[in-house]
Amino acid sequence: MKKHHISFRNIVLLVLALTSTIALAYKQSSNRLPQDSLTVSGRSWNENPSGRMARSAYPVKLSVKGRNLRINSKHEQILPIYTQGGTLYLAIQLTPGVNWLYGLPQGRYHINNRTINIR
């Protein structure tokens, strides 16, 4: 029966090879972006995975004047404004009476289950 002789040099080379392999695997895995805890659909990212958009607590009257939005509210409340894709664009604090939102970029917005066009 042959006796296997492992030298100190062979052990050091084996340890170096294993640690470099582990370090390379760690480096390659750390280059990937971490997974987010939110649900991501295949087509596009949606901030609200349930598909339901928030609304203001009380009804509001909306009218578009150019690129400005006139919001009439009887109560102090927060009004969420969503883009056409369903992502939250802005949440505006309303005061009782007439509120103006100036200079919205052109596009379609969803406000309280209504589609508003800014041209």
C-alpha positions in Angstrom: 0.0 0.0 0.0 1.3 3.4 -1.0 1.5 6.1 1.6 0.4 9.5 0.3 2.7 12.3 1.3 1.2 15.8 1.4 3.7 18.5 1.8 3.2 21.9 3.5 3.6 23.6 0.2 0.8 21.6 -1.4 -1.5 22.5 1.5 -0.7 26.2 1.2 -1.4 26.1 -2.6 -4.7 24.3 -2.0 -5.8 26.9 0.6 -4.8 29.8 -1.7 -6.7 28.2 -4.6 -9.9 27.7 -2.5 -9.8 31.3 -1.0 -9.2 32.9 -4.4 -12.2 30.9 -5.9 -14.4 32.0 -3.0 -13.3 35.6 -3.4 -13.9 35.5 -7.1 -17.4 34.0 -6.6 -18.2 36.7 -4.0 -17.0 39.5 -6.3 -19.2 38.3 -9.1 -22.2 37.9 -6.9 -21.8 41.4 -5.4 -21.8 43.0 -8.8 -25.4 42.1 -9.3 -28.1 44.5 -8.1 -29.8 43.4 -4.9 -33.4 42.3 -5.3 -36.0 44.8 -4.1 -38.7 43.7 -1.7 -41.4 45.2 -4.0 -43.2 43.2 -6.6 -41.9 43.9 -10.0 -44.0 43.0 -13.0 -42.6 41.8 -16.3 -43.6 44.8 -18.3 -42.9 47.8 -16.1 -42.3 48.7 -12.5 -45.4 49.7 -10.6 -45.1 51.5 -7.3 -48.5 50.2 -6.2 -48.4 46.4 -6.7 -52.1 46.0 -5.8 -53.0 48.2 -8.8 -55.3 50.4 -6.6 -54.4 54.1 -6.5 -55.0 56.1 -3.4 -57.6 58.9 -3.4 -58.2 62.0 -1.4 -60.3 61.6 1.7 -63.0 64.0 0.5 -64.1 64.8 -3.1 -62.4 67.6 -5.0 -63.3 69.5 -8.2 -60.6 69.6 -10.8 -60.2 71.9 -13.8 -57.3 72.4 -16.2 -56.1 75.8 -17.2 -53.2 75.4 -19.7 -50.5 73.6 -17.8 -52.0 74.5 -14.5 -54.4 72.5 -12.4 -57.1 74.2 -10.3 -58.2 72.1 -7.4 -61.3 73.1 -5.3 -61.5 71.4 -2.0 -63.9 71.9 1.0 -61.4 70.2 3.4 -57.8 70.1 4.3 -56.4 66.9 2.9 -53.7 65.3 0.8 -54.3 64.7 -2.9 -52.2 62.0 -4.6 -51.4 62.5 -8.3 -50.3 59.5 -10.4 -48.7 59.3 -13.8 -50.4 57.5 -16.7 -48.2 54.4 -15.9 -49.6 54.3 -12.3 -46.6 55.6 -10.4 -47.0 58.2 -7.7 -45.9 61.6 -9.2 -46.9 63.9 -6.4 -48.9 64.2 -3.2 -50.1 67.7 -2.7 -51.4 69.2 0.6 -54.7 70.9 0.0 -56.2 73.7 2.0 -59.9 74.5 2.1 -60.9 76.5 -1.0 -59.1 76.9 -4.3 -55.6 75.4 -4.7 -53.4 75.7 -7.8 -50.7 73.4 -9.1 -48.6 75.2 -11.6 -46.4 74.0 -14.4 -47.2 70.3 -14.6 -45.4 68.5 -17.5 -47.4 67.5 -20.4 -49.1 64.2 -20.2 -51.9 62.2 -18.6 -52.4 62.0 -14.9 -54.7 59.9 -12.7 -56.3 61.9 -9.9 -59.1 60.4 -7.8 -59.9 57.8 -10.5 -60.1 60.5 -13.2 -57.8 60.9 -16.1 -56.5 64.5 -16.5 -54.8 65.6 -19.7 -52.2 68.4 -19.5 -51.3 69.8 -22.9 
